[in-house]
Amino acid sequence: MIYNFPKVILFDLDGTLINTMEGFADLAGELIERDYGVPFPQARRNYITTSGIPFKCQLEVMFPEDSRNFEVQKEFERRKLDVFFNMRPDEDTVEAIKNLRKIGIKTIVSSNNYFDFVQRYFAQQPEFVFDEILGYRDGFAKGKDHLNYVVQHFDIAKDNMIFVGDSLHDGDVAKELGIPFIGRIAIRTKEEFLERFPNITCVNKISQIFDMFKENKQCR
Protein backbone atom coordinates (compact mmCIF):
# COMPACT_ATOMS: atom_id res chain seq x y z
CA MET A 1 0.00 0.00 0.00
CA ILE A 2 1.16 3.55 -0.73
CA TYR A 3 0.82 5.92 2.21
CA ASN A 4 0.93 9.68 1.88
CA PHE A 5 3.36 11.42 4.18
CA PRO A 6 1.22 11.94 7.33
CA LYS A 7 1.00 14.92 9.65
CA VAL A 8 -0.07 12.67 12.53
CA ILE A 9 0.44 9.02 13.43
CA LEU A 10 -1.75 7.59 16.20
CA PHE A 11 -0.32 4.59 18.02
CA ASP A 12 -2.16 2.01 20.05
CA LEU A 13 -0.21 1.33 23.25
CA ASP A 14 -0.40 -2.27 24.47
CA GLY A 15 1.28 -4.64 22.04
CA THR A 16 2.14 -1.81 19.65
CA LEU A 17 4.43 0.52 21.61
CA ILE A 18 5.10 -1.74 24.61
CA ASN A 19 5.08 -5.54 24.74
CA THR A 20 2.41 -6.01 27.42
CA MET A 21 -0.02 -8.21 25.53
CA GLU A 22 1.69 -11.54 26.23
CA GLY A 23 1.51 -10.86 29.97
CA PHE A 24 -2.08 -9.66 29.72
CA ALA A 25 -3.03 -12.78 27.75
CA ASP A 26 -1.45 -15.03 30.39
CA LEU A 27 -3.35 -13.23 33.16
CA ALA A 28 -6.66 -13.31 31.29
CA GLY A 29 -6.18 -16.98 30.48
CA GLU A 30 -5.56 -17.76 34.15
CA LEU A 31 -8.69 -15.92 35.32
CA ILE A 32 -10.95 -17.31 32.60
CA GLU A 33 -9.79 -20.87 33.26
CA ARG A 34 -10.27 -20.45 37.02
CA ASP A 35 -13.67 -18.76 36.99
CA TYR A 36 -15.34 -20.04 33.81
CA GLY A 37 -13.73 -23.46 33.42
CA VAL A 38 -12.31 -22.80 29.96
CA PRO A 39 -8.96 -24.60 29.44
CA PHE A 40 -6.05 -22.15 29.65
CA PRO A 41 -4.84 -22.40 26.01
CA GLN A 42 -8.34 -21.70 24.67
CA ALA A 43 -9.00 -19.01 27.29
CA ARG A 44 -5.77 -17.26 26.37
CA ARG A 45 -6.58 -17.51 22.68
CA ASN A 46 -10.05 -16.10 23.25
CA TYR A 47 -8.51 -13.09 24.97
CA ILE A 48 -6.22 -12.49 21.99
CA THR A 49 -8.96 -12.88 19.37
CA THR A 50 -11.16 -10.32 21.16
CA SER A 51 -8.34 -7.90 22.00
CA GLY A 52 -8.49 -4.23 21.11
CA ILE A 53 -11.48 -3.39 23.29
CA PRO A 54 -11.64 -2.98 27.12
CA PHE A 55 -11.46 -6.26 29.01
CA LYS A 56 -14.96 -5.79 30.44
CA CYS A 57 -16.25 -5.72 26.85
CA GLN A 58 -14.17 -8.77 25.94
CA LEU A 59 -15.81 -10.69 28.77
CA GLU A 60 -19.24 -9.67 27.51
CA VAL A 61 -18.32 -10.99 24.07
CA MET A 62 -17.10 -14.28 25.54
CA PHE A 63 -19.69 -14.64 28.33
CA PRO A 64 -22.69 -12.39 27.63
CA GLU A 65 -24.50 -11.09 30.73
CA ASP A 66 -22.59 -13.49 33.00
CA SER A 67 -22.79 -12.40 36.65
CA ARG A 68 -19.11 -13.29 37.16
CA ASN A 69 -17.88 -10.74 34.61
CA PHE A 70 -17.78 -7.74 36.93
CA GLU A 71 -15.56 -9.28 39.60
CA VAL A 72 -13.27 -10.95 37.06
CA GLN A 73 -12.84 -7.64 35.24
CA LYS A 74 -12.01 -5.87 38.51
CA GLU A 75 -9.34 -8.44 39.37
CA PHE A 76 -7.86 -8.31 35.88
CA GLU A 77 -7.61 -4.51 35.91
CA ARG A 78 -5.94 -4.59 39.34
CA ARG A 79 -3.41 -7.32 38.54
CA LYS A 80 -2.59 -6.11 35.03
CA LEU A 81 -0.91 -3.04 36.53
CA ASP A 82 2.08 -5.13 37.56
CA VAL A 83 2.58 -6.15 33.94
CA PHE A 84 1.89 -2.67 32.64
CA PHE A 85 4.16 -0.64 34.90
CA ASN A 86 7.07 -3.10 34.75
CA MET A 87 7.25 -3.14 30.94
CA ARG A 88 9.81 -0.76 29.47
CA PRO A 89 9.69 0.21 25.79
CA ASP A 90 12.39 -1.25 23.59
CA GLU A 91 15.13 1.03 22.28
CA ASP A 92 14.01 0.64 18.66
CA THR A 93 10.57 2.03 19.46
CA VAL A 94 11.85 4.94 21.55
CA GLU A 95 14.32 5.95 18.84
CA ALA A 96 11.74 5.56 16.07
CA ILE A 97 9.30 7.90 17.83
CA LYS A 98 12.07 10.48 18.25
CA ASN A 99 12.95 10.22 14.57
CA LEU A 100 9.35 10.50 13.38
CA ARG A 101 8.95 13.70 15.38
CA LYS A 102 12.24 15.04 13.96
CA ILE A 103 10.88 14.80 10.42
CA GLY A 104 7.75 16.69 11.38
CA ILE A 105 5.25 13.93 12.11
CA LYS A 106 3.22 14.36 15.28
CA THR A 107 3.03 11.15 17.30
CA ILE A 108 0.03 10.45 19.51
CA VAL A 109 -0.72 7.60 21.91
CA SER A 110 -4.31 6.36 21.58
CA SER A 111 -4.96 3.77 24.28
CA ASN A 112 -7.99 2.14 25.86
CA ASN A 113 -6.10 1.89 29.14
CA TYR A 114 -7.45 4.22 31.78
CA PHE A 115 -6.09 7.73 31.25
CA ASP A 116 -4.55 8.01 34.73
CA PHE A 117 -2.62 4.76 34.24
CA VAL A 118 -1.32 5.85 30.84
CA GLN A 119 -0.20 9.21 32.22
CA ARG A 120 1.57 7.52 35.12
CA TYR A 121 3.33 5.11 32.79
CA PHE A 122 4.77 7.83 30.56
CA ALA A 123 5.74 9.95 33.56
CA GLN A 124 8.08 7.06 34.44
CA GLN A 125 9.52 6.95 30.89
CA PRO A 126 10.98 10.45 30.31
CA GLU A 127 12.81 9.34 27.18
CA PHE A 128 9.56 8.19 25.55
CA VAL A 129 8.05 11.48 24.37
CA PHE A 130 4.88 12.04 22.32
CA ASP A 131 2.97 15.10 21.14
CA GLU A 132 -0.18 13.90 22.91
CA ILE A 133 -1.11 10.98 25.17
CA LEU A 134 -4.75 9.87 25.14
CA GLY A 135 -6.35 7.21 27.33
CA TYR A 136 -9.77 5.95 28.28
CA ARG A 137 -12.25 8.03 30.27
CA ASP A 138 -16.02 7.73 30.41
CA GLY A 139 -17.29 9.00 27.08
CA PHE A 140 -13.77 9.30 25.65
CA ALA A 141 -12.38 6.09 24.17
CA LYS A 142 -9.93 5.00 21.49
CA GLY A 143 -11.49 5.39 18.08
CA LYS A 144 -13.94 8.11 17.14
CA ASP A 145 -13.53 10.11 20.37
CA HIS A 146 -9.74 10.25 20.14
CA LEU A 147 -9.81 10.98 16.42
CA ASN A 148 -12.24 13.88 16.81
CA TYR A 149 -10.08 15.32 19.57
CA VAL A 150 -6.97 15.19 17.39
CA VAL A 151 -8.78 16.75 14.42
CA GLN A 152 -9.98 19.66 16.55
CA HIS A 153 -6.97 20.11 18.84
CA PHE A 154 -4.33 20.01 16.10
CA ASP A 155 -6.51 21.31 13.27
CA ILE A 156 -5.51 18.35 11.09
CA ALA A 157 -7.81 16.55 8.67
CA LYS A 158 -8.17 12.80 9.16
CA ASP A 159 -6.82 12.12 5.66
CA ASN A 160 -3.46 13.35 7.00
CA MET A 161 -3.39 10.65 9.68
CA ILE A 162 -2.34 7.02 10.04
CA PHE A 163 -3.32 4.61 12.80
CA VAL A 164 -0.92 1.88 13.98
CA GLY A 165 -2.15 -1.06 16.04
CA ASP A 166 -1.51 -4.70 16.85
CA SER A 167 -5.05 -6.10 16.76
CA LEU A 168 -7.60 -6.80 14.06
CA HIS A 169 -9.97 -4.60 16.03
CA ASP A 170 -7.52 -1.70 15.60
CA GLY A 171 -7.69 -2.25 11.87
CA ASP A 172 -11.48 -2.32 11.98
CA VAL A 173 -11.46 0.97 13.91
CA ALA A 174 -9.18 2.62 11.34
CA LYS A 175 -11.35 1.35 8.48
CA GLU A 176 -14.51 2.63 10.16
CA LEU A 177 -12.90 6.02 10.73
CA GLY A 178 -11.62 6.21 7.18
CA ILE A 179 -7.91 6.51 7.97
CA PRO A 180 -5.02 4.33 6.72
CA PHE A 181 -3.85 1.52 8.98
CA ILE A 182 -0.48 -0.12 9.63
CA GLY A 183 -0.46 -3.46 11.46
CA ARG A 184 2.16 -4.09 14.13
CA ILE A 185 3.00 -7.79 14.08
CA ALA A 186 2.93 -9.15 17.63
CA ILE A 187 -0.08 -11.12 18.86
CA ARG A 188 -1.39 -11.16 15.28
CA THR A 189 0.60 -12.46 12.32
CA LYS A 190 1.11 -10.73 9.02
CA GLU A 191 -1.08 -13.38 7.39
CA GLU A 192 -3.94 -12.68 9.82
CA PHE A 193 -3.75 -8.94 9.15
CA LEU A 194 -3.62 -9.32 5.38
CA GLU A 195 -6.47 -11.81 5.31
CA ARG A 196 -8.77 -9.09 6.66
CA PHE A 197 -6.98 -6.00 5.30
CA PRO A 198 -5.28 -7.07 2.04
CA ASN A 199 -3.89 -3.65 1.13
CA ILE A 200 -2.18 -2.58 4.38
CA THR A 201 1.49 -2.60 5.34
CA CYS A 202 2.60 -4.68 8.33
CA VAL A 203 5.74 -4.03 10.38
CA ASN A 204 7.72 -6.03 12.91
CA LYS A 205 9.11 -2.94 14.60
CA ILE A 206 8.25 0.75 14.76
CA SER A 207 11.50 1.88 13.11
CA GLN A 208 10.19 0.38 9.85
CA ILE A 209 7.51 3.09 9.89
CA PHE A 210 10.18 5.77 10.16
CA ASP A 211 12.00 4.13 7.24
CA MET A 212 8.82 4.48 5.16
CA PHE A 213 8.73 8.25 5.58
CA LYS A 214 12.29 9.42 6.23
CA GLU A 215 12.73 10.55 2.64
CA ASN A 216 9.69 12.81 3.07
CA LYS A 217 7.85 11.39 0.08
CA GLN A 218 5.30 8.74 -0.77
CA CYS A 219 6.71 5.36 0.07
CA ARG A 220 5.57 1.80 -0.06
C-alpha positions as a printed Julia matrix, in Angstrom:
220×3 Matrix{Float64}:
   0.0     0.0    0.0
   1.16    3.55  -0.73
   0.82    5.92   2.21
   0.93    9.68   1.88
   3.36   11.42   4.18
   1.22   11.94   7.33
   1.0    14.92   9.65
  -0.07   12.67  12.53
   0.44    9.02  13.43
  -1.75    7.59  16.2
  -0.32    4.59  18.02
  -2.16    2.01  20.05
  -0.21    1.33  23.25
  -0.4    -2.27  24.47
   1.28   -4.64  22.04
   2.14   -1.81  19.65
   4.43    0.52  21.61
   5.1    -1.74  24.61
   5.08   -5.54  24.74
   2.41   -6.01  27.42
  -0.02   -8.21  25.53
   1.69  -11.54  26.23
   1.51  -10.86  29.97
  -2.08   -9.66  29.72
  -3.03  -12.78  27.75
  -1.45  -15.03  30.39
  -3.35  -13.23  33.16
  -6.66  -13.31  31.29
  -6.18  -16.98  30.48
  -5.56  -17.76  34.15
  -8.69  -15.92  35.32
 -10.95  -17.31  32.6
  -9.79  -20.87  33.26
 -10.27  -20.45  37.02
 -13.67  -18.76  36.99
 -15.34  -20.04  33.81
 -13.73  -23.46  33.42
 -12.31  -22.8   29.96
  -8.96  -24.6   29.44
  -6.05  -22.15  29.65
  -4.84  -22.4   26.01
  -8.34  -21.7   24.67
  -9.0   -19.01  27.29
  -5.77  -17.26  26.37
  -6.58  -17.51  22.68
 -10.05  -16.1   23.25
  -8.51  -13.09  24.97
  -6.22  -12.49  21.99
  -8.96  -12.88  19.37
 -11.16  -10.32  21.16
  -8.34   -7.9   22.0
  -8.49   -4.23  21.11
 -11.48   -3.39  23.29
 -11.64   -2.98  27.12
 -11.46   -6.26  29.01
 -14.96   -5.79  30.44
 -16.25   -5.72  26.85
 -14.17   -8.77  25.94
 -15.81  -10.69  28.77
 -19.24   -9.67  27.51
 -18.32  -10.99  24.07
 -17.1   -14.28  25.54
 -19.69  -14.64  28.33
 -22.69  -12.39  27.63
 -24.5   -11.09  30.73
 -22.59  -13.49  33.0
 -22.79  -12.4   36.65
 -19.11  -13.29  37.16
 -17.88  -10.74  34.61
 -17.78   -7.74  36.93
 -15.56   -9.28  39.6
 -13.27  -10.95  37.06
 -12.84   -7.64  35.24
 -12.01   -5.87  38.51
  -9.34   -8.44  39.37
  -7.86   -8.31  35.88
  -7.61   -4.51  35.91
  -5.94   -4.59  39.34
  -3.41   -7.32  38.54
  -2.59   -6.11  35.03
  -0.91   -3.04  36.53
   2.08   -5.13  37.56
   2.58   -6.15  33.94
   1.89   -2.67  32.64
   4.16   -0.64  34.9
   7.07   -3.1   34.75
   7.25   -3.14  30.94
   9.81   -0.76  29.47
   9.69    0.21  25.79
  12.39   -1.25  23.59
  15.13    1.03  22.28
  14.01    0.64  18.66
  10.57    2.03  19.46
  11.85    4.94  21.55
  14.32    5.95  18.84
  11.74    5.56  16.07
   9.3     7.9   17.83
  12.07   10.48  18.25
  12.95   10.22  14.57
   9.35   10.5   13.38
   8.95   13.7   15.38
  12.24   15.04  13.96
  10.88   14.8   10.42
   7.75   16.69  11.38
   5.25   13.93  12.11
   3.22   14.36  15.28
   3.03   11.15  17.3
   0.03   10.45  19.51
  -0.72    7.6   21.91
  -4.31    6.36  21.58
  -4.96    3.77  24.28
  -7.99    2.14  25.86
  -6.1     1.89  29.14
  -7.45    4.22  31.78
  -6.09    7.73  31.25
  -4.55    8.01  34.73
  -2.62    4.76  34.24
  -1.32    5.85  30.84
  -0.2     9.21  32.22
   1.57    7.52  35.12
   3.33    5.11  32.79
   4.77    7.83  30.56
   5.74    9.95  33.56
   8.08    7.06  34.44
   9.52    6.95  30.89
  10.98   10.45  30.31
  12.81    9.34  27.18
   9.56    8.19  25.55
   8.05   11.48  24.37
   4.88   12.04  22.32
   2.97   15.1   21.14
  -0.18   13.9   22.91
  -1.11   10.98  25.17
  -4.75    9.87  25.14
  -6.35    7.21  27.33
  -9.77    5.95  28.28
 -12.25    8.03  30.27
 -16.02    7.73  30.41
 -17.29    9.0   27.08
 -13.77    9.3   25.65
 -12.38    6.09  24.17
  -9.93    5.0   21.49
 -11.49    5.39  18.08
 -13.94    8.11  17.14
 -13.53   10.11  20.37
  -9.74   10.25  20.14
  -9.81   10.98  16.42
 -12.24   13.88  16.81
 -10.08   15.32  19.57
  -6.97   15.19  17.39
  -8.78   16.75  14.42
  -9.98   19.66  16.55
  -6.97   20.11  18.84
  -4.33   20.01  16.1
  -6.51   21.31  13.27
  -5.51   18.35  11.09
  -7.81   16.55   8.67
  -8.17   12.8    9.16
  -6.82   12.12   5.66
  -3.46   13.35   7.0
  -3.39   10.65   9.68
  -2.34    7.02  10.04
  -3.32    4.61  12.8
  -0.92    1.88  13.98
  -2.15   -1.06  16.04
  -1.51   -4.7   16.85
  -5.05   -6.1   16.76
  -7.6    -6.8   14.06
  -9.97   -4.6   16.03
  -7.52   -1.7   15.6
  -7.69   -2.25  11.87
 -11.48   -2.32  11.98
 -11.46    0.97  13.91
  -9.18    2.62  11.34
 -11.35    1.35   8.48
 -14.51    2.63  10.16
 -12.9     6.02  10.73
 -11.62    6.21   7.18
  -7.91    6.51   7.97
  -5.02    4.33   6.72
  -3.85    1.52   8.98
  -0.48   -0.12   9.63
  -0.46   -3.46  11.46
   2.16   -4.09  14.13
   3.0    -7.79  14.08
   2.93   -9.15  17.63
  -0.08  -11.12  18.86
  -1.39  -11.16  15.28
   0.6   -12.46  12.32
   1.11  -10.73   9.02
  -1.08  -13.38   7.39
  -3.94  -12.68   9.82
  -3.75   -8.94   9.15
  -3.62   -9.32   5.38
  -6.47  -11.81   5.31
  -8.77   -9.09   6.66
  -6.98   -6.0    5.3
  -5.28   -7.07   2.04
  -3.89   -3.65   1.13
  -2.18   -2.58   4.38
   1.49   -2.6    5.34
   2.6    -4.68   8.33
   5.74   -4.03  10.38
   7.72   -6.03  12.91
   9.11   -2.94  14.6
   8.25    0.75  14.76
  11.5     1.88  13.11
  10.19    0.38   9.85
   7.51    3.09   9.89
  10.18    5.77  10.16
  12.0     4.13   7.24
   8.82    4.48   5.16
   8.73    8.25   5.58
  12.29    9.42   6.23
  12.73   10.55   2.64
   9.69   12.81   3.07
   7.85   11.39   0.08
   5.3     8.74  -0.77
   6.71    5.36   0.07
   5.57    1.8   -0.06
